Amino acid sequence: MKKSLMLLLALAVLLGAFLLEGGTLPTLFIGSALVPMLLGPLVSAMFSFSLSEIGDAFSDAWSERADQGRADNYQRDLLVIRNLQSSVVSWAATIFILAVIMILSVLGDPKELGPHVAMALLAFLYAFGLRALLFTPMENSILKSIGNLAQVS
């Protein structure tokens, strides 16, 4: 429960800073970059891991204490989280490149540039936001569980 509250607090701070700087919520959630950034890494991870393994990695990362019975699974959980981290960055780079291609195709019309530039920048915002707010704390939690189990045995 504590980890979920910390995640919500970090997200609230990020959104608060964005709004205080003059941003608006609709501009933050442009769907053309948001949907691939949320679904893409999950689909990419499903090439290597089953959906239940991905779900186990999330539940193990958010559990408050290490379970001796799941010691073998923590290494796999770590692989799942690291796979998700790298695929988030890969998806962001792909979306960025596609957005740059779209920017280059509309260089003659400055009014068309805004949405494409926004999509390019938001792809990286989503990627590094997911990585900083979700996947890095999950990785640290699993590493902590592995360390706690190593100390016990």
PyRosetta script that sets phi, psi and omega in degrees:
from pyrosetta import init, pose_from_sequence

init()
pose = pose_from_sequence("MKKSLMLLLALAVLLGAFLLEGGTLPTLFIGSALVPMLLGPLVSAMFSFSLSEIGDAFSDAWSERADQGRADNYQRDLLVIRNLQSSVVSWAATIFILAVIMILSVLGDPKELGPHVAMALLAFLYAFGLRALLFTPMENSILKSIGNLAQVS")
pose.set_psi(1, -39.9)
pose.set_omega(1, -178.5)
pose.set_phi(2, -61.9)
pose.set_psi(2, -39.7)
pose.set_omega(2, -178.9)
pose.set_phi(3, -67.0)
pose.set_psi(3, -38.0)
pose.set_omega(3, 178.1)
pose.set_phi(4, -64.3)
pose.set_psi(4, -40.5)
pose.set_omega(4, 178.7)
pose.set_phi(5, -66.0)
pose.set_psi(5, -38.4)
pose.set_omega(5, 178.0)
pose.set_phi(6, -65.7)
pose.set_psi(6, -37.9)
pose.set_omega(6, 176.8)
pose.set_phi(7, -63.6)
pose.set_psi(7, -45.0)
pose.set_omega(7, 178.5)
pose.set_phi(8, -63.6)
pose.set_psi(8, -39.0)
pose.set_omega(8, 178.1)
pose.set_phi(9, -64.6)
pose.set_psi(9, -43.9)
pose.set_omega(9, 178.6)
pose.set_phi(10, -62.8)
pose.set_psi(10, -41.2)
pose.set_omega(10, 178.1)
pose.set_phi(11, -65.5)
pose.set_psi(11, -40.4)
pose.set_omega(11, 178.7)
pose.set_phi(12, -64.8)
pose.set_psi(12, -39.7)
pose.set_omega(12, 178.2)
pose.set_phi(13, -64.6)
pose.set_psi(13, -43.5)
pose.set_omega(13, 178.9)
pose.set_phi(14, -62.1)
pose.set_psi(14, -47.7)
pose.set_omega(14, 178.7)
pose.set_phi(15, -64.9)
pose.set_psi(15, -39.2)
pose.set_omega(15, 178.3)
pose.set_phi(16, -62.3)
pose.set_psi(16, -43.8)
pose.set_omega(16, 178.1)
pose.set_phi(17, -63.1)
pose.set_psi(17, -40.1)
pose.set_omega(17, 179.0)
pose.set_phi(18, -62.8)
pose.set_psi(18, -44.3)
pose.set_omega(18, -179.2)
pose.set_phi(19, -69.7)
pose.set_psi(19, -38.2)
pose.set_omega(19, 178.7)
pose.set_phi(20, -65.4)
pose.set_psi(20, -28.9)
pose.set_omega(20, 178.1)
pose.set_phi(21, -80.7)
pose.set_psi(21, 1.8)
pose.set_omega(21, 176.1)
pose.set_phi(22, 101.8)
pose.set_psi(22, 5.3)
pose.set_omega(22, 179.3)
pose.set_phi(23, -78.1)
pose.set_psi(23, 163.5)
pose.set_omega(23, 176.1)
pose.set_phi(24, -123.0)
pose.set_psi(24, 149.9)
pose.set_omega(24, -176.9)
pose.set_phi(25, -61.6)
pose.set_psi(25, -40.0)
pose.set_omega(25, 179.1)
pose.set_phi(26, -60.2)
pose.set_psi(26, -33.5)
pose.set_omega(26, 179.8)
pose.set_phi(27, -71.6)
pose.set_psi(27, -23.0)
pose.set_omega(27, -179.4)
pose.set_phi(28, -77.1)
pose.set_psi(28, -25.1)
pose.set_omega(28, -173.9)
pose.set_phi(29, -114.1)
pose.set_psi(29, 54.9)
pose.set_omega(29, 174.9)
pose.set_phi(30, -73.4)
pose.set_psi(30, 118.9)
pose.set_omega(30, -172.0)
pose.set_phi(31, -64.5)
pose.set_psi(31, -23.9)
pose.set_omega(31, -176.1)
pose.set_phi(32, -65.8)
pose.set_psi(32, -24.0)
pose.set_omega(32, 177.1)
pose.set_phi(33, -107.1)
pose.set_psi(33, -26.2)
pose.set_omega(33, -174.7)
pose.set_phi(34, -69.4)
pose.set_psi(34, -46.9)
pose.set_omega(34, -176.1)
pose.set_phi(35, -62.5)
pose.set_psi(35, -49.5)
pose.set_omega(35, 178.0)
pose.set_phi(36, -63.2)
pose.set_psi(36, -32.1)
pose.set_omega(36, -178.9)
pose.set_phi(37, -72.3)
pose.set_psi(37, -25.3)
pose.set_omega(37, 178.0)
pose.set_phi(38, -88.9)
pose.set_psi(38, -41.5)
pose.set_omega(38, -175.9)
pose.set_phi(39, -89.1)
pose.set_psi(39, -31.6)
pose.set_omega(39, -176.8)
pose.set_phi(40, -57.6)
pose.set_psi(40, -53.0)
pose.set_omega(40, 179.3)
pose.set_phi(41, -61.7)
pose.set_psi(41, -35.0)
pose.set_omega(41, 178.5)
pose.set_phi(42, -64.9)
pose.set_psi(42, -45.8)
pose.set_omega(42, 179.0)
pose.set_phi(43, -65.0)
pose.set_psi(43, -39.9)
pose.set_omega(43, 178.1)
pose.set_phi(44, -62.7)
pose.set_psi(44, -41.3)
pose.set_omega(44, 179.4)
pose.set_phi(45, -66.6)
pose.set_psi(45, -28.5)
pose.set_omega(45, -178.8)
pose.set_phi(46, -71.4)
pose.set_psi(46, -11.2)
pose.set_omega(46, 172.7)
pose.set_phi(47, -71.9)
pose.set_psi(47, -27.5)
pose.set_omega(47, -176.8)
pose.set_phi(48, -107.0)
pose.set_psi(48, -27.6)
pose.set_omega(48, -174.5)
pose.set_phi(49, -132.7)
pose.set_psi(49, 151.9)
pose.set_omega(49, 176.3)
pose.set_phi(50, -76.9)
pose.set_psi(50, 163.6)
pose.set_omega(50, 179.4)
pose.set_phi(51, -63.3)
pose.set_psi(51, -34.5)
pose.set_omega(51, 178.4)
pose.set_phi(52, -69.0)
pose.set_psi(52, -35.0)
pose.set_omega(52, 176.5)
pose.set_phi(53, -66.5)
pose.set_psi(53, -39.0)
pose.set_omega(53, 177.1)
pose.set_phi(54, -65.2)
pose.set_psi(54, -43.4)
pose.set_omega(54, 177.2)
pose.set_phi(55, -62.6)
pose.set_psi(55, -40.0)
pose.set_omega(55, 177.2)
pose.set_phi(56, -63.1)
pose.set_psi(56, -38.7)
pose.set_omega(56, 179.1)
pose.set_phi(57, -62.9)
pose.set_psi(57, -42.0)
pose.set_omega(57, 178.8)
pose.set_phi(58, -65.7)
pose.set_psi(58, -45.2)
pose.set_omega(58, -178.0)
pose.set_phi(59, -68.2)
pose.set_psi(59, -37.6)
pose.set_omega(59, 177.4)
pose.set_phi(60, -66.6)
pose.set_psi(60, -36.7)
pose.set_omega(60, -179.9)
pose.set_phi(61, -68.8)
pose.set_psi(61, -31.4)
pose.set_omega(61, -177.9)
pose.set_phi(62, -93.4)
pose.set_psi(62, -4.8)
pose.set_omega(62, 177.7)
pose.set_phi(63, -73.0)
pose.set_psi(63, 151.0)
pose.set_omega(63, -172.6)
pose.set_phi(64, -81.8)
pose.set_psi(64, -23.3)
pose.set_omega(64, 179.8)
pose.set_phi(65, -141.1)
pose.set_psi(65, 157.6)
pose.set_omega(65, -178.2)
pose.set_phi(66, -75.1)
pose.set_psi(66, 141.4)
pose.set_omega(66, 179.8)
pose.set_phi(67, -109.1)
pose.set_psi(67, 118.8)
pose.set_omega(67, -177.8)
pose.set_phi(68, -58.5)
pose.set_psi(68, -32.0)
pose.set_omega(68, -179.3)
pose.set_phi(69, -70.6)
pose.set_psi(69, -17.3)
pose.set_omega(69, -178.6)
pose.set_phi(70, -107.3)
pose.set_psi(70, 17.4)
pose.set_omega(70, -175.0)
pose.set_phi(71, -57.3)
pose.set_psi(71, -39.2)
pose.set_omega(71, -179.7)
pose.set_phi(72, -68.4)
pose.set_psi(72, -29.0)
pose.set_omega(72, -176.3)
pose.set_phi(73, -77.7)
pose.set_psi(73, -20.6)
pose.set_omega(73, -176.9)
pose.set_phi(74, -64.8)
pose.set_psi(74, -34.5)
pose.set_omega(74, 177.2)
pose.set_phi(75, -65.5)
pose.set_psi(75, -41.9)
pose.set_omega(75, 177.6)
pose.set_phi(76, -65.9)
pose.set_psi(76, -40.7)
pose.set_omega(76, 177.4)
pose.set_phi(77, -58.1)
pose.set_psi(77, -40.2)
pose.set_omega(77, 178.8)
pose.set_phi(78, -63.6)
pose.set_psi(78, -40.0)
pose.set_omega(78, 176.7)
pose.set_phi(79, -64.6)
pose.set_psi(79, -39.9)
pose.set_omega(79, 179.1)
pose.set_phi(80, -62.2)
pose.set_psi(80, -48.5)
pose.set_omega(80, -177.5)
pose.set_phi(81, -64.6)
pose.set_psi(81, -42.4)
pose.set_omega(81, 179.1)
pose.set_phi(82, -66.6)
pose.set_psi(82, -35.1)
pose.set_omega(82, 175.1)
pose.set_phi(83, -62.6)
pose.set_psi(83, -44.5)
pose.set_omega(83, 178.7)
pose.set_phi(84, -63.5)
pose.set_psi(84, -40.7)
pose.set_omega(84, 178.7)
pose.set_phi(85, -60.8)
pose.set_psi(85, -46.7)
pose.set_omega(85, -177.8)
pose.set_phi(86, -70.8)
pose.set_psi(86, -34.1)
pose.set_omega(86, -179.7)
pose.set_phi(87, -73.4)
pose.set_psi(87, -28.2)
pose.set_omega(87, 175.4)
pose.set_phi(88, -61.9)
pose.set_psi(88, -45.4)
pose.set_omega(88, 179.9)
pose.set_phi(89, -67.2)
pose.set_psi(89, -38.6)
pose.set_omega(89, 178.6)
pose.set_phi(90, -64.2)
pose.set_psi(90, -42.4)
pose.set_omega(90, 178.1)
pose.set_phi(91, -64.8)
pose.set_psi(91, -39.2)
pose.set_omega(91, 178.5)
pose.set_phi(92, -62.6)
pose.set_psi(92, -42.5)
pose.set_omega(92, 179.1)
pose.set_phi(93, -64.4)
pose.set_psi(93, -39.6)
pose.set_omega(93, 179.3)
pose.set_phi(94, -64.1)
pose.set_psi(94, -46.9)
pose.set_omega(94, 179.5)
pose.set_phi(95, -63.8)
pose.set_psi(95, -39.2)
pose.set_omega(95, 178.6)
pose.set_phi(96, -61.3)
pose.set_psi(96, -45.8)
pose.set_omega(96, -179.8)
pose.set_phi(97, -63.6)
pose.set_psi(97, -42.4)
pose.set_omega(97, 177.4)
pose.set_phi(98, -62.5)
pose.set_psi(98, -40.0)
pose.set_omega(98, 178.3)
pose.set_phi(99, -65.9)
pose.set_psi(99, -38.9)
pose.set_omega(99, 177.5)
pose.set_phi(100, -64.2)
pose.set_psi(100, -39.3)
pose.set_omega(100, 176.5)
pose.set_phi(101, -61.4)
pose.set_psi(101, -41.7)
pose.set_omega(101, 178.3)
pose.set_phi(102, -67.5)
pose.set_psi(102, -36.1)
pose.set_omega(102, 177.0)
pose.set_phi(103, -62.0)
pose.set_psi(103, -44.9)
pose.set_omega(103, -179.2)
pose.set_phi(104, -65.3)
pose.set_psi(104, -28.1)
pose.set_omega(104, -179.6)
pose.set_phi(105, -77.1)
pose.set_psi(105, -17.3)
pose.set_omega(105, -178.1)
pose.set_phi(106, -119.1)
pose.set_psi(106, 24.3)
pose.set_omega(106, -178.7)
pose.set_phi(107, -59.6)
pose.set_psi(107, -27.2)
pose.set_omega(107, -179.1)
pose.set_phi(108, -73.0)
pose.set_psi(108, -19.2)
pose.set_omega(108, -177.9)
pose.set_phi(109, -120.3)
pose.set_psi(109, 98.7)
pose.set_omega(109, -176.2)
pose.set_phi(110, -60.3)
pose.set_psi(110, -25.4)
pose.set_omega(110, -179.6)
pose.set_phi(111, -68.1)
pose.set_psi(111, -24.5)
pose.set_omega(111, -178.8)
pose.set_phi(112, -84.4)
pose.set_psi(112, -12.6)
pose.set_omega(112, -174.5)
pose.set_phi(113, -70.8)
pose.set_psi(113, -37.8)
pose.set_omega(113, -172.9)
pose.set_phi(114, -51.1)
pose.set_psi(114, -55.4)
pose.set_omega(114, -178.7)
pose.set_phi(115, -61.8)
pose.set_psi(115, -35.2)
pose.set_omega(115, -178.9)
pose.set_phi(116, -72.2)
pose.set_psi(116, -39.9)
pose.set_omega(116, 176.4)
pose.set_phi(117, -65.1)
pose.set_psi(117, -41.9)
pose.set_omega(117, 178.4)
pose.set_phi(118, -60.6)
pose.set_psi(118, -42.5)
pose.set_omega(118, 179.6)
pose.set_phi(119, -64.3)
pose.set_psi(119, -40.4)
pose.set_omega(119, 179.8)
pose.set_phi(120, -62.6)
pose.set_psi(120, -45.6)
pose.set_omega(120, -178.5)
pose.set_phi(121, -73.8)
pose.set_psi(121, -36.9)
pose.set_omega(121, 179.0)
pose.set_phi(122, -67.0)
pose.set_psi(122, -30.2)
pose.set_omega(122, 177.1)
pose.set_phi(123, -58.4)
pose.set_psi(123, -44.5)
pose.set_omega(123, 178.7)
pose.set_phi(124, -73.2)
pose.set_psi(124, -34.7)
pose.set_omega(124, 175.9)
pose.set_phi(125, -61.0)
pose.set_psi(125, -46.1)
pose.set_omega(125, 179.0)
pose.set_phi(126, -64.0)
pose.set_psi(126, -42.7)
pose.set_omega(126, -177.6)
pose.set_phi(127, -63.4)
pose.set_psi(127, -49.9)
pose.set_omega(127, -177.8)
pose.set_phi(128, -75.3)
pose.set_psi(128, -26.8)
pose.set_omega(128, 172.9)
pose.set_phi(129, -66.7)
pose.set_psi(129, -46.6)
pose.set_omega(129, 176.8)
pose.set_phi(130, -60.7)
pose.set_psi(130, -42.0)
pose.set_omega(130, -178.2)
pose.set_phi(131, -67.9)
pose.set_psi(131, -43.4)
pose.set_omega(131, -177.1)
pose.set_phi(132, -75.6)
pose.set_psi(132, -39.6)
pose.set_omega(132, -174.6)
pose.set_phi(133, -89.9)
pose.set_psi(133, -21.5)
pose.set_omega(133, -174.0)
pose.set_phi(134, -122.1)
pose.set_psi(134, -59.6)
pose.set_omega(134, -168.9)
pose.set_phi(135, -76.2)
pose.set_psi(135, -38.0)
pose.set_omega(135, 178.3)
pose.set_phi(136, -66.4)
pose.set_psi(136, -44.8)
pose.set_omega(136, 174.5)
pose.set_phi(137, -62.3)
pose.set_psi(137, -34.5)
pose.set_omega(137, 177.3)
pose.set_phi(138, -66.3)
pose.set_psi(138, -43.1)
pose.set_omega(138, 177.9)
pose.set_phi(139, -61.5)
pose.set_psi(139, -44.1)
pose.set_omega(139, 178.8)
pose.set_phi(140, -63.2)
pose.set_psi(140, -37.0)
pose.set_omega(140, 178.2)
pose.set_phi(141, -64.7)
pose.set_psi(141, -43.6)
pose.set_omega(141, 179.4)
pose.set_phi(142, -67.8)
pose.set_psi(142, -40.8)
pose.set_omega(142, 176.7)
pose.set_phi(143, -61.5)
pose.set_psi(143, -38.0)
pose.set_omega(143, 177.3)
pose.set_phi(144, -64.8)
pose.set_psi(144, -41.4)
pose.set_omega(144, 178.2)
pose.set_phi(145, -63.3)
pose.set_psi(145, -41.5)
pose.set_omega(145, 178.1)
pose.set_phi(146, -62.9)
pose.set_psi(146, -42.9)
pose.set_omega(146, 178.6)
pose.set_phi(147, -64.4)
pose.set_psi(147, -40.0)
pose.set_omega(147, 179.0)
pose.set_phi(148, -65.1)
pose.set_psi(148, -39.7)
pose.set_omega(148, 179.1)
pose.set_phi(149, -69.2)
pose.set_psi(149, -33.4)
pose.set_omega(149, 178.5)
pose.set_phi(150, -67.5)
pose.set_psi(150, -35.1)
pose.set_omega(150, 179.0)
pose.set_phi(151, -70.7)
pose.set_psi(151, -34.6)
pose.set_omega(151, -177.9)
pose.set_phi(152, -70.0)
pose.set_psi(152, -41.1)
pose.set_omega(152, -175.2)
pose.set_phi(153, -89.2)
pose.dump_pdb("model.pdb")
